[in-house]
Amino acid sequence: MTLPKIAIVGFAHSPNVAATHGTTNGVEMLIPCFEKLYAQLGITRSDIGFWCSGSSDYLAGRAFSFISAIDAIGAMPPINESHLEMDAAWALYEAYAKIATGEVDTALAYGFGKASASDVDLTLSMQTDPYTVAPLWPHARSLGALQARAGLDAGTWTEADMAAVAARTSGGSVDDLLGADYVADPLRAHDIAPYTDGAAAVILATEERARELVANPAFITGWDHRIDSPNFGARDLTVSPSTKLAGDTAFGDRDRAVDVAEIHAVFTHEELIVRQALGLPESVRINPSGGAMAGNSLFSAGLQRIGYAAHAILAGEASTALAHAAGGPLLQQNMVVTLSSEGQH
């Protein structure tokens, strides 16, 4: 069976800032995102056939936090809505599946997170194995340091390679960055994406509806997500088989020389792992948005990568693009989306 052509037609996000004064349900961040999308596309909320959100009750510090976030949409008249405890990139996949079934012709996925409301490094420990790892309460940066050290000891990358990723984002000098003190050996501050509060929203539409709404729809040409073992000792931390498999499936036999690639990496060495797994040529522009290294807004950072990749096509700045989103500790879960202005499957 051939899936119908589905495209991204809109993307908006709140500022990725160190802290906001808003509540943990994200309403204050989401309403401006929705209003921007309505204005850009000339639609109202009643034109959206399906809504899906991604967030975390652990991060929000309340049960069913996504229910109060619906205040940003308005629940009357009744809406068709779903939610998952994951980065909203996965909510976008659910929205994609909803359109593919033929039930709706438009869908909106959104994600939000207020990292400043908790000790995030400890909160993220709840994603690890509940029997052997979570009771140790390992900080996320400590786990990242283990992965970075594994790659350095194996000769897979160098500290200079890691610093080069940070330098591209910050515009600084590799030599200057290497002179900084370690935060969690072998990670320096520039190797770790700063946590931020933020939200994002992306709108999908069928081909017919997309062409009515925008001049350059970003058509989805491939999409897959895979998972590696949560047992750190059971996998080689220097590679990402799930990213490779997802990339192979999403690309198929198409050329990987896309114009733009947005990679969801929260440590500099993670970008190196993902680039290798995806087999991207040097010609690809990596993270022109700055990526998560410019602001790690939990539960919307992955959706933002897809949004930014699509925006490059919507704005006429690229013909082809790739987006990568990750979930769980140490690149445990990985999603790859390929996009094109032509919508070729």
Secondary structure, 3 states (H helix, E strand, C coil): CCCCCEEEEEEEECCCECCCCCCCCCHHHHHHHHHHHHHHHCCCHHHCCCEEEECCHHHHCCCCHHHHHHHHCCCCCCCCEEEECCCHHHHHHHHHHHHHCCCCCEEEEEEEECHHHCCHHHHHHHHCCCCCCHHHCCCHHHHHHHHHHHHHHHCCCCHHHHHHHHHHHHCCCHHHHHCCCEEECCEEHHHECCEEEEEEEEEEEEHHHHHHHCCCCEEEEEEEEEECCCCHHHCCCCCCHHHHHHHHHHHCCCCCCCCEEECCCCEHHHHHHHHHHHCCCCCCEECCCCCHHHCEECCCHHHHHHHHHHHHHHCCCCCEEEEEEEECCCCCEEEEEEEECCCCC
